[in-house]
Amino acid sequence: MSEDALITREQRGNISVLTMVYRPYNLLGPKLINAIVENIEAARDASSRAIVLRSGLRHFSAGADLDIFDKRVAQGSGDQSNENRRLNGVEFLRFMELLPIPLIASVHGVCLGGGLELALSCDYIIAASSAKIGSVEATLGLHPLLGGIQRQVQRIGALRAKEMSMLARRYDAPTLEKWGLINLTVPEEQLEKATMAIAEEFAQGPTVAHAATKELAHIAVNDGVAAADEAMARVQAPIWASEDLKIGLASFRKNGPGLAKFAGR
């Protein structure tokens, strides 16, 4: 790893583990977003069947890089075109959400502001029970800028989403699991083991079908169930040509359900 690397990428079988090490607190801005995109593309090109996004520092992410906001205030605009970023905020979240590979966010320490929006772009969020999570942008005179508000509304409803973004509190992970914002909380000492177990479960699944599931879910939450119904035939078409379907059907006939060893293609 070079001294100026923002992320390390480790291949564990067919799982890519991306570890953010952008000191001091993995502050989200063009530099870190560009590094995430670059490393996810590398994981995709390596035929990874699941990707873990985690932190190698004390916290998952303490929020956004405030230097960005100073520049935008100076120019009186939220324009991102001069920030040397490959993708703007909304484009970045859509890149994550439509990536045809399961993404697992593994959260410890604090996960605030843009860090929470980053976690919300993943397909599964596992957090240490000691983690503190929140949309704290209101303390700066802002609100979540990447799309966190609407993604909170999707998961926990408008009342809770407005509470999170307007009161700017830090919540414990078990509370947000109960609300449905995150999937699972575990004791901090079990986080890595539990994360890899979940990632392995995703990685052993039918990858082509998982990609279709992600796309249909994205269509449903953004355009409605009717739009997802209309898109189903197109989105599902690759499944019928997949090796995994042939493997799954053959395994079911021979051994019953749940024993197929999918190839990921």
Salt bridges, closest charged atoms under 4 A:
GLU10 OE2 - ARG12 NE 3.11
GLU41 OE2 - ARG86 NH2 2.83
ASP45 OD1 - ARG44 NE 3.55
GLU83 OE2 - ARG72 NE 2.87
GLU83 OE1 - ARG85 NH2 2.69
GLU97 OE2 - ARG151 NE 2.54
GLU97 OE1 - HIS218 NE2 3.53
ASP123 OD2 - LYS214 NZ 2.85
GLU163 OE1 - ARG160 NH1 2.96
GLU163 OE2 - ARG169 NH1 3.85
GLU192 OE2 - ARG12 NH2 3.32
GLU192 OE2 - ARG54 NH1 3.58
GLU215 OE2 - ARG234 NH1 2.97
GLU243 OE1 - ARG265 NE 2.90
